[in-house]
Amino acid sequence: MTKADIVNEISKQTGIEKVAVKKTVEAFMGSIKDSLKNNQNVYLRGFGSFIVKKRAEKTARNISKNTTIIIPEHFIPAFKPAKSFVNKVKENVKA
């Protein structure tokens, strides 16, 4: 599902114009990005958490040049789904 699909679905369910829904969705994503950039986690009860994870410094190899490089400590964005969200997906998706 793409952002356009999400906008279409929300517009269809709520009756709000697609332009307004698109602005709202983009503002929501922008707020999450800004919060994570400022090292603030975002918690959405019943859905999940957008968090900033710290990756430790590590040694890696460049196989083509056969050299080792040091990757410094850095931070990455991550998403941790809520337990109720995980359970709903497990119930509905059966292999």
C-alpha positions in Angstrom: 0.0 0.0 0.0 1.4 3.4 -1.0 0.8 6.8 0.5 -1.6 7.5 -2.4 -3.6 4.4 -1.5 -3.8 5.4 2.1 -5.0 8.9 1.1 -7.7 7.3 -1.2 -8.8 4.9 1.5 -9.1 7.6 4.2 -10.9 9.9 1.8 -13.4 7.2 0.9 -14.1 6.3 4.5 -14.4 9.8 5.9 -15.8 11.7 2.9 -13.0 14.3 3.3 -11.4 15.7 0.1 -8.2 13.9 -1.0 -6.3 17.2 -1.0 -7.1 17.8 2.7 -6.3 14.1 3.6 -3.0 14.3 1.7 -2.0 17.4 3.6 -2.9 15.8 6.9 -1.0 12.6 6.2 2.0 14.5 5.1 1.8 16.7 8.2 1.6 13.6 10.4 4.6 12.0 8.8 6.5 15.3 9.0 5.7 15.5 12.7 7.1 12.0 13.3 10.3 12.8 11.3 10.8 16.0 13.2 10.3 14.3 16.6 12.7 11.5 15.7 15.3 14.0 14.4 15.1 15.7 17.8 15.6 12.4 19.6 12.0 12.2 20.8 10.1 8.9 20.5 6.5 8.9 19.2 4.0 6.6 21.0 0.7 5.8 19.4 -1.4 3.7 21.8 -2.8 0.6 20.2 -0.6 1.1 17.1 3.0 1.2 18.0 6.1 3.4 18.7 8.4 5.2 16.4 11.7 5.2 18.2 15.3 6.2 17.7 17.8 3.3 18.1 21.5 3.6 18.8 23.8 1.5 16.7 27.2 0.8 18.3 30.5 1.4 16.5 31.5 -1.7 14.5 34.2 -2.9 12.1 33.1 -3.8 8.6 34.8 -5.1 5.5 34.9 -3.7 2.0 35.1 -7.0 0.1 36.0 -5.5 -3.3 39.0 -3.7 -1.9 39.7 -6.3 0.9 40.0 -3.6 3.5 38.4 -3.0 6.9 36.5 0.2 7.8 35.1 1.5 11.1 31.5 2.4 11.0 31.0 5.0 13.8 28.2 4.9 16.3 25.0 6.2 14.8 21.2 6.5 15.3 18.5 5.0 13.1 14.7 5.3 13.1 12.7 2.2 14.0 9.1 1.1 14.5 7.9 -1.2 17.3 4.3 -2.4 16.8 2.0 -2.5 19.8 1.1 -6.0 21.2 -2.5 -5.6 20.2 -1.5 -4.7 16.6 0.8 -7.7 16.4 -1.9 -10.0 17.6 -4.4 -8.7 15.0 -1.9 -9.3 12.2 -1.2 -12.8 13.5 -4.9 -13.6 13.6 -5.6 -12.4 10.1 -2.5 -13.6 8.3 -2.3 -17.4 8.3 0.2 -19.1 6.2 
